[in-house]
Amino acid sequence: MRAQAVQRLQSGLFGIAAIVLVVGLANIINDRARQADAAGRPAASASPSPSQDANSDPLAEVGVVPSSVPDAVTSPKPAGPAVQH
């Protein structure tokens, strides 16, 4: 009876140690992948270029959705009486 309890305790501890080892290895692999990804990026792509507008919406640019920023080109004409000569 005691030998079975010790064997169960050993197998349980071995299982917990294996899980901790797998999680630790996954964490190391994930950290290395992040470092490699950060090292592979050029510094210019980390900060937006000045030519890109901060309020630009790609869907609005192609006309799929209305733009939230009104265009200066499409300013409304003043409403007034039409003068005919």
C-alpha positions as a printed NumPy array, in Angstrom:
array([[  0.   ,   0.   ,   0.   ],
       [  2.768,   2.431,   0.944],
       [  4.766,   1.602,  -2.191],
       [  1.77 ,   2.448,  -4.398],
       [  1.313,   5.81 ,  -2.648],
       [  4.987,   6.645,  -3.122],
       [  4.808,   5.623,  -6.775],
       [  1.721,   7.818,  -7.341],
       [  3.415,  10.725,  -5.59 ],
       [  6.526,  10.323,  -7.736],
       [  4.559,  10.146, -10.973],
       [  2.53 ,  13.215,  -9.975],
       [  5.646,  15.205,  -9.163],
       [  7.25 ,  14.061, -12.401],
       [  4.165,  15.214, -14.326],
       [  4.199,  18.635, -12.656],
       [  7.933,  18.999, -13.367],
       [  7.372,  18.065, -17.02 ],
       [  4.614,  20.665, -17.37 ],
       [  6.801,  23.358, -15.771],
       [  9.633,  22.403, -18.126],
       [  7.403,  22.596, -21.223],
       [  5.959,  25.967, -20.169],
       [  9.438,  27.324, -19.471],
       [ 10.741,  26.181, -22.851],
       [  7.728,  27.719, -24.601],
       [  8.384,  30.995, -22.791],
       [ 12.04 ,  30.994, -23.86 ],
       [ 11.118,  30.249, -27.474],
       [  8.501,  33.011, -27.446],
       [ 10.963,  35.549, -26.011],
       [ 13.606,  34.658, -28.594],
       [ 11.064,  34.976, -31.403],
       [ 10.068,  38.449, -30.16 ],
       [ 13.714,  39.514, -29.967],
       [ 14.414,  38.218, -33.459],
       [ 11.312,  39.962, -34.803],
       [ 12.268,  43.253, -33.135],
       [ 15.855,  42.998, -34.397],
       [ 14.691,  42.251, -37.939],
       [ 12.523,  45.347, -38.222],
       [ 14.102,  48.506, -39.574],
       [ 14.016,  51.518, -37.255],
       [ 12.018,  53.58 , -39.76 ],
       [  9.033,  51.253, -39.609],
       [  8.829,  51.536, -35.826],
       [  7.793,  55.195, -36.084],
       [  5.236,  56.353, -38.625],
       [  6.582,  58.362, -41.502],
       [  5.579,  62.023, -41.714],
       [  3.94 ,  61.445, -45.098],
       [  1.304,  59.238, -43.498],
       [ -1.612,  61.089, -41.934],
       [ -2.421,  60.031, -38.374],
       [ -6.147,  60.243, -39.132],
       [ -5.995,  58.329, -42.412],
       [ -8.491,  55.547, -42.799],
       [ -7.718,  53.076, -45.606],
       [-11.386,  52.234, -46.13 ],
       [-12.304,  55.911, -46.417],
       [ -9.456,  56.487, -48.87 ],
       [-10.827,  53.907, -51.299],
       [-14.398,  55.089, -50.795],
       [-15.834,  52.084, -48.965],
       [-16.92 ,  54.095, -45.922],
       [-17.462,  57.84 , -45.565],
       [-14.526,  59.803, -44.265],
       [-14.69 ,  61.193, -40.749],
       [-12.559,  64.183, -41.806],
       [-14.237,  66.496, -44.343],
       [-12.24 ,  67.241, -47.452],
       [-11.347,  70.837, -48.257],
       [-12.134,  70.174, -51.929],
       [-15.772,  69.338, -51.256],
       [-16.607,  72.474, -49.265],
       [-20.253,  73.486, -49.561],
       [-21.105,  76.519, -51.647],
       [-22.796,  79.39 , -49.834],
       [-26.536,  79.333, -50.214],
       [-27.822,  82.573, -51.612],
       [-30.259,  83.874, -54.152],
       [-29.467,  82.927, -57.676],
       [-28.806,  86.008, -59.751],
       [-29.913,  85.792, -63.369],
       [-29.032,  88.47 , -65.933]])
